[in-house]
């Protein structure tokens, strides 16, 4: 490469570096401005407003997974007495996940899904209570549904 070509290449490289630095500085300033504006906005964030509900929903989802697996294992062994329980648990798990997502997002549809989730938790709790004497996980699942119901109705 000739001396002139090297100088041109170095000049182009330096220009690109300075341009990139300027864009990065501008992007950082914009990002900081965004955070300052967000911090200045009034009121708590949705996940702060619904913190106790989200905690109860998280627990209910985890418990539902364990209860559903127990139901599936029992049915696999020929015990179909937990079929209805498995259906209610599966529905409740899905609705608790959806409610948690919309609560975290501050969704306009939160109230509607929360009402459906509340009804589902009541159905699941009733079904699981029928099996709690023979299956401990069903009692635990019923209790986690009760916690969600208390948060939603509280």
N, C-alpha and C positions, 0 to 999 in steps of 0.2 A: 504494500500500500504506500503511495507517495505521501510526502509530508503534507501536501495540500489536502489530500483525501482524509488523512488522519485528523487534521485540524477540523475539517468539516464534520467528520464523524463525532469528534469530541464536542464540538459546538452543538450539534444536534442532540447528543446525549445529555449535555448540561442543560439545554433548553427544555428537554423532556422532563428532566429531574425537577427543575424549578416549577414547571407547569404542574407536575404531580404534587409537589409540596404545596403549591397554592390551592389546588383543589382539595387536598387533605385538610388544610387549615380551615377552608371554608366549610367543609363537611363537618368538622369537629365543632366549629362555632354554631352551625345549624343544629347539631345534635344537642349541644349544651343548652341552646335556646329552647329546644323542644322539652328538655327535662325541667327547665325553670318554669316554663308555661304549665307543664303537667303538675308540678309541685304547687303552683299557685292556684290551681283549680280548687274550687270549694268542695268540701265533703269527703267522706271516706270512700275508698275504692270498693267495688262490689264484693271482692273476696274478703275484705275487712268487715263489711256489713254483715255478710253471711258466714263468717268464720266458724261459728258453732254448728251451723247446719252443714257446712261442707265437711267438717270433721265427722259428724254423725253419718253423712252420706258415704264418706270414705270407708268408715267402719262397716256400714251395711253392705257395701259392694264386696268388701273382703270376706265378710261372713257369708254372704250369699254365694260366693264362689265355692266356699268350703261346703256349705249345705247342699248346693246343687250337685257337687261331685259325690257327696255321700248318697244322695238320692239316686244318682246314676249308677253308682256301685251296687246299691241295694237292688235296683231293677235288673242289673246285669246278673245278679245272683238269683233272680226269679221272684223277688219281692216287689210286686207292683203296687203295694199300698202307698208308696210315696210318689206315685205318678202326679197326682194333683198338686202335691207339695212342690215337686220339681217345676211344674208349670208356673205356679205363683212366684216361686223364687226367681226363675229366669226372667219373668216380666218385671219384677221389682228391681232386680239388678240392673236391667236395661234402663228403667225409668230413673233410678238413683244416679246412674252415670249421666244421663241426659240432664237431670236437674242440677247436678253438680257443675256440669259444663256451662249451662245457662246462668247459674248463680255467679260463677266466676267471671262470666262475660258481661254481667249486668244487662242481660238480654231483655228486650221488650216482651218476650214470650215466657219469661221466668214464672210469673204467677200462674199461668195456664198449665205449664208442665208440672209445677209444684203441686197443684191441686190433684192432678192425675197420679202423681207419685204418692201423695198422701193416701189416696184411695187404694192404690196397689199395695202399699205398706200395710194397710189395715187388713186386706185380704190375705197377704202373705203371713202376717202375724197370726191371724185366726187359724190358718191351715197348719202352720208350724207348731202352734200350741197344742194341736191335737196329737202330735207325734213326740212332743218334748219328753214325755215320760219314758219313752223307749229309745229315743235318739237325742243325745245331749246337744248335738250341733243344731238340731231344730229349735231347741229352747234358746240357744245363743242367737240364732237367726231371728227368732221372735222378739228377743230383747233389743236387738239392733234396729229392727223395724219400729219398735216402740220409741226408741230414742229419736229416730227421724220424725215420727209422728209428733212427738213433743216439740221438736224444733219448728216444724211446719205450722203447728197449731198454737204454739207458745206465744 
